[in-house]
Amino acid sequence: MALLKRFYAGELSDGQLLRALRRDVLGLSQARYASLVGISRRTLSDLEGDKGNVTLELKNRTFRPLGLEVSLLPRKRSLLQQAFKLTE
């Protein structure tokens, strides 16, 4: 998936990825997606705008319908590339 590659390359933030997946892949409005995951539209807007102090539970709740889960990844690009080579 091109969006995930851009995310892992550091080209997209969590919020930008969420917005692109919600809008471009699922074709859902903020109000509809927020209702689906059980949060307010304002909270979703803040998440997509990378605003506020967001808990891991909230991030996982918003990414779960997309088949994704928030996890820890190495910050160092060389370690990240090694991790992806192991999964290929």
N, CA, C and O of each residue as an XYZ file, in Angstrom:
352
protein
N       0.845     -1.170      0.000
C       0.000      0.000      0.000
C       0.897      1.242      0.000
O       1.746      1.410      0.875
N       0.696      2.093     -0.980
C       1.524      3.276     -1.168
C       1.463      4.235      0.028
O       2.476      4.822      0.407
N       0.279      4.389      0.614
C       0.150      5.304      1.754
C       0.981      4.838      2.940
O       1.624      5.650      3.605
N       0.973      3.550      3.205
C       1.760      3.033      4.328
C       3.253      3.203      4.077
O       4.004      3.528      4.996
N       3.684      2.986      2.845
C       5.100      3.192      2.515
C       5.483      4.641      2.761
O       6.551      4.919      3.306
N       4.617      5.565      2.361
C       4.901      6.992      2.595
C       4.938      7.298      4.087
O       5.756      8.097      4.543
N       4.045      6.655      4.850
C       4.014      6.846      6.300
C       5.311      6.346      6.922
O       5.931      7.049      7.720
N       5.725      5.129      6.557
C       6.948      4.556      7.120
C       8.201      5.301      6.674
O       9.225      5.268      7.356
N       8.118      5.968      5.534
C       9.248      6.768      5.060
C       9.299      8.133      5.748
O      10.230      8.910      5.533
N       8.296      8.418      6.574
C       8.269      9.694      7.285
C       7.662     10.826      6.492
O       7.778     11.987      6.885
N       7.013     10.510      5.377
C       6.409     11.531      4.530
C       5.014     11.929      5.000
O       4.530     13.007      4.656
N       4.359     11.065      5.788
C       3.019     11.332      6.314
C       3.025     11.155      7.819
O       3.681     10.252      8.338
N       2.301     12.007      8.524
C       2.123     11.852      9.967
C       0.985     10.869     10.222
O       0.302     10.457      9.285
N       0.779     10.494     11.472
C      -0.350      9.629     11.838
C      -1.664     10.231     11.338
O      -2.483      9.551     10.721
N      -1.840     11.508     11.617
C      -3.080     12.180     11.247
C      -3.287     12.248      9.746
O      -4.396     12.037      9.256
N      -2.228     12.542      9.020
C      -2.331     12.611      7.562
C      -2.668     11.247      6.976
O      -3.448     11.151      6.028
N      -2.082     10.189      7.538
C      -2.393      8.839      7.080
C      -3.850      8.501      7.356
O      -4.547      7.972      6.490
N      -4.305      8.806      8.562
C      -5.691      8.525      8.918
C      -6.655      9.252      7.982
O      -7.620      8.663      7.495
N      -6.391     10.520      7.736
C      -7.262     11.305      6.853
C      -7.297     10.725      5.440
O      -8.368     10.588      4.849
N      -6.131     10.386      4.900
C      -6.068      9.840      3.544
C      -6.803      8.504      3.452
O      -7.519      8.255      2.482
N      -6.628      7.653      4.445
C      -7.298      6.360      4.432
C      -8.810      6.522      4.570
O      -9.575      5.871      3.858
N      -9.239      7.389      5.487
C     -10.672      7.611      5.694
C     -11.332      8.172      4.444
O     -12.374      7.689      4.000
N     -10.710      9.192      3.890
C     -11.314      9.920      2.775
C     -11.097      9.221      1.435
O     -12.048      8.991      0.687
N      -9.847      8.886      1.139
C      -9.518      8.397     -0.200
C      -9.749      6.898     -0.383
O     -10.075      6.450     -1.482
N      -9.584      6.127      0.683
C      -9.769      4.677      0.576
C     -11.207      4.286      0.917
O     -11.851      3.555      0.165
N     -11.703      4.775      2.050
C     -13.060      4.412      2.469
C     -14.133      5.330      1.903
O     -15.292      4.931      1.781
N     -13.756      6.556      1.557
C     -14.720      7.504      1.014
C     -15.734      7.987      2.038
O     -16.876      8.287      1.692
N     -15.318      8.064      3.305
C     -16.228      8.475      4.377
C     -15.939      9.891      4.845
O     -14.790     10.333      4.858
N     -16.990     10.590      5.226
C     -16.850     11.922      5.817
C     -16.312     11.772      7.241
O     -16.330     10.679      7.807
N     -15.841     12.866      7.808
C     -15.387     12.839      9.203
C     -16.521     12.430     10.128
O     -16.322     11.621     11.034
N     -17.708     12.980      9.907
C     -18.846     12.674     10.776
C     -19.185     11.192     10.734
O     -19.426     10.580     11.775
N     -19.205     10.614      9.547
C     -19.553      9.194      9.394
C     -18.491      8.300     10.022
O     -18.823      7.337     10.714
N     -17.223      8.606      9.789
C     -16.147      7.776     10.344
C     -16.087      7.910     11.863
O     -15.886      6.921     12.568
N     -16.261      9.126     12.364
C     -16.255      9.345     13.813
C     -17.364      8.524     14.465
O     -17.150      7.913     15.512
N     -18.528      8.507     13.860
C     -19.645      7.715     14.374
C     -19.305      6.227     14.355
O     -19.628      5.501     15.295
N     -18.658      5.778     13.294
C     -18.259      4.381     13.156
C     -17.322      3.936     14.279
O     -17.462      2.835     14.811
N     -16.360      4.806     14.638
C     -15.381      4.426     15.663
C     -15.783      4.866     17.068
O     -15.089      4.551     18.035
N     -16.897      5.593     17.191
C     -17.403      5.963     18.505
C     -16.718      7.137     19.164
O     -16.541      7.164     20.382
N     -16.327      8.122     18.341
C     -15.726      9.348     18.876
C     -16.442     10.537     18.248
O     -17.221     10.377     17.308
N     -16.175     11.725     18.771
C     -16.795     12.917     18.187
C     -16.068     13.317     16.903
O     -14.904     12.975     16.695
N     -16.780     14.044     16.054
C     -16.160     14.538     14.826
C     -15.003     15.472     15.149
O     -13.987     15.479     14.455
N     -15.164     16.257     16.204
C     -14.104     17.186     16.629
C     -12.831     16.422     17.037
O     -11.720     16.830     16.699
N     -13.009     15.320     17.762
C     -11.856     14.510     18.165
C     -11.163     13.928     16.939
O      -9.934     13.915     16.867
N     -11.946     13.447     15.975
C     -11.359     12.927     14.741
C     -10.618     14.031     13.998
O      -9.524     13.806     13.480
N     -11.203     15.216     13.944
C     -10.557     16.343     13.291
C      -9.214     16.656     13.959
O      -8.218     16.901     13.278
N      -9.195     16.646     15.289
C      -7.951     16.887     16.017
C      -6.916     15.798     15.724
O      -5.732     16.091     15.559
N      -7.365     14.548     15.660
C      -6.448     13.443     15.337
C      -5.850     13.621     13.948
O      -4.641     13.480     13.761
N      -6.695     13.929     12.984
C      -6.222     14.100     11.617
C      -5.327     15.324     11.467
O      -4.476     15.369     10.579
N      -5.515     16.301     12.323
C      -4.686     17.499     12.300
C      -3.457     17.388     13.192
O      -2.716     18.355     13.369
N      -3.249     16.190     13.756
C      -2.116     15.949     14.660
C      -2.100     16.945     15.811
O      -1.044     17.444     16.200
N      -3.288     17.229     16.353
C      -3.426     18.170     17.463
C      -3.776     17.419     18.735
O      -4.340     16.326     18.690
N      -3.443     18.002     19.842
C      -3.846     17.462     21.133
C      -2.975     16.318     21.609
O      -2.042     15.882     20.935
N      -3.313     15.857     22.783
C      -2.597     14.764     23.421
C      -3.460     13.513     23.293
O      -4.459     13.374     23.999
N      -3.087     12.617     22.410
C      -3.909     11.465     22.065
C      -3.366     10.204     22.732
O      -2.159      9.962     22.734
N      -4.263      9.413     23.292
C      -3.839      8.169     23.928
C      -3.654      7.072     22.876
O      -4.204      7.145     21.776
N      -2.886      6.077     23.231
C      -2.676      4.929     22.356
C      -4.003      4.206     22.107
O      -4.264      3.740     20.998
N      -4.822      4.119     23.128
C      -6.140      3.476     22.991
C      -6.989      4.187     21.945
O      -7.635      3.537     21.123
N      -6.992      5.520     21.973
C      -7.785      6.283     21.009
C      -7.243      6.096     19.593
O      -8.017      5.930     18.650
N      -5.927      6.122     19.441
C      -5.342      5.911     18.116
C      -5.697      4.530     17.587
O      -6.065      4.383     16.421
N      -5.589      3.526     18.436
C      -5.924      2.176     17.989
C      -7.394      2.065     17.619
O      -7.742      1.388     16.651
N      -8.248      2.717     18.372
C      -9.686      2.694     18.069
C      -9.956      3.296     16.691
O     -10.804      2.796     15.952
N      -9.245      4.358     16.345
C      -9.496      5.013     15.063
C      -8.871      4.266     13.883
O      -9.393      4.333     12.770
N      -7.778      3.567     14.108
C      -7.133      2.839     13.013
C      -7.662      1.410     12.854
O      -7.484      0.813     11.793
N      -8.300      0.853     13.871
C      -8.773     -0.539     13.840
C      -9.694     -0.850     12.658
O      -9.504     -1.887     12.022
N     -10.676     -0.014     12.330
C     -11.544     -0.332     11.183
C     -10.790     -0.387      9.851
O     -11.296     -0.927      8.867
N      -9.606      0.162      9.830
C      -8.785      0.152      8.616
C      -7.856     -1.058      8.580
O      -7.070     -1.225      7.647
N      -7.956     -1.900      9.610
C      -7.096     -3.079      9.683
C      -5.699     -2.774     10.177
O      -4.774     -3.556      9.961
N      -5.542     -1.633     10.844
C      -4.226     -1.210     11.323
C      -4.217     -1.084     12.836
O      -5.255     -0.906     13.473
N      -3.031     -1.179     13.389
C      -2.834     -1.046     14.830
C      -1.601     -0.183     15.052
O      -0.612     -0.310     14.329
N      -1.655      0.672     16.023
C      -0.521      1.529     16.347
C       0.510      0.677     17.086
O       0.168     -0.067     18.005
N       1.774      0.793     16.677
C       2.825      0.023     17.324
C       4.125      0.817     17.327
O       4.222      1.889     16.729
N       5.096      0.276     17.998
C       6.396      0.918     18.067
C       7.247      0.516     16.870
O       7.298     -0.654     16.488
N       7.905      1.497     16.291
C       8.821      1.256     15.185
C      10.132      1.967     15.474
O      10.143      3.008     16.132
N      11.234      1.415     14.990
C      12.513      2.104     15.177
C      12.502      3.468     14.491
O      11.963      3.611     13.393
N      13.089      4.456     15.129
C      13.167      5.794     14.520
C      14.311      5.887     13.515
O      14.248      6.653     12.554
N      15.331      5.115     13.745
C      16.489      5.136     12.862
C      16.137      4.447     11.550
O      15.710      3.292     11.545
N      16.316      5.151     10.444
C      15.909      4.642      9.140
C      16.563      3.287      8.822
O      15.898      2.408      8.274
N      17.826      3.103      9.148
C      18.504      1.838      8.827
C      17.873      0.669      9.583
O      17.737     -0.423      9.032
N      17.486      0.892     10.842
C      16.835     -0.168     11.608
C      15.438     -0.467     11.058
O      15.013     -1.622     11.022
N      14.746      0.561     10.641
C      13.421      0.385     10.060
C      13.511     -0.415      8.762
O      12.700     -1.310      8.521
N      14.495     -0.093      7.933
C      14.674     -0.822      6.678
C      15.005     -2.286      6.940
O      14.522     -3.167      6.229
N      15.824     -2.550      7.951
C      16.144     -3.939      8.318
C      14.901     -4.683      8.765
O      14.702     -5.842      8.402
N      14.064     -4.023      9.552
C      12.834     -4.655     10.042
C      11.926     -5.013      8.868
O      11.305     -6.075      8.884
N      11.834     -4.170      7.868
C      10.984     -4.458      6.728
C      11.564     -5.556      5.855
O      10.815     -6.320      5.247
N      12.877     -5.647      5.782
C      13.494     -6.734      5.016
C      13.180     -8.085      5.635
O      13.038     -9.078      4.922
N      13.070     -8.129      6.955
C      12.755     -9.376      7.641
C      11.345     -9.855      7.340
O      11.071    -11.054      7.389
N      10.442     -8.918      7.027
C       9.058     -9.287      6.777
C       8.785     -9.602      5.308
O       7.694    -10.064      4.972
N       9.739     -9.364      4.446
C       9.524     -9.621      2.999
C       9.755    -11.075      2.670
O       9.622    -11.475      1.514
